[in-house]
Structures are given as structure tokens and as C-alpha cells.
Amino acid sequence: MGFTVKQARQYAGFTQREMAEKLGVSRDTYRKIEMSPEDATVAIAKKISEVVGIPIDQIFFADLST
């Protein structure tokens, strides 16, 4: 099953503000990543995966595996 960035955050139980703090970015920057995940840097994508506990490919590449 694939997750969007937003679904992964919600699955982990974090608000956008909490995720932004955990990632070390502004809430606005994080909100933009949720809207356009392709704008995330590799480092931020990896960190999102680690924070929510979901493999990076299930968040950022889910649509490629189908």
C-alpha cells in the first residue's frame, strides 16, 4: 500500500506543525512538500520516512510500483 506524504503524517499522528519541527523546516515549507512531494529534497524525504516509520518508497514512489 502506498501513502501520500499527508497520509503518512496523519498515520503517525502528527500535525503539520509537529512534522515541520521534527524535520527542521518551516510549516509553510512542509505544507508545500505535502502539496508537491516531488519538491522535497532527498534528505527531507528520507527524514520524513524515518519520522513516520514508513519506507520511503511507500511514500514517494508508491505510484511507480503499480
N, C-alpha and C positions, 0 to 999 in steps of 0.2 A: 504494500500500500504506500502511495506517495502522499506527502504532506506539502502544503504550501508553507511559506515562512510564517504566515499568520497562524495557520492551524498548528504548526509545531510549537509556537509560542503559547497558544491557548492550551494545548495539550500539557505543556509543562506548568501551566498555571500562573504565568507572568503577564503583567500589564506591559504596554509598550514602553512606559517609563522605566519599569524594572529591567526589561530586556536591554534598553539603551544603556542603563547604568552598568549592567553586567558586561556589556560589550565595550564600554568606554567611548560611546558616541552619543551625540545629542538625540533627543526623542525625535526631532524632525528628520535627522539622518536615518534613524531606524525606520520611521514611518515610510520614508521613500524606498527603503530596501524591501519592505513588505509589499509596496505597490509595484516595484520593478526589481525583482530579485537579481536580475542579470547585472544590476549596477553594483552589487556587493563585491568587495574585493575578496580574493581567495582567503586572506587571513580572517576577515569578518565572517565569511561563510563557514569556515572551519570552527570559529569560536561559537557561532550560533548552534552548530551541530553539537558541540561539546556541552553547551549550556542546557540545551533541551534534551540531550540524551538520545538523539535520533541520528542515524548515519547520514552523512552529508548528501549522499546520492539519493536518499529517500526524500530529501527536502528540495534540493536544487536540480536534480536530474531525473525526477520521477517520471516526467512525461517522455523522456527519451527511451525508457526501458519498456514501454508498451508498444 
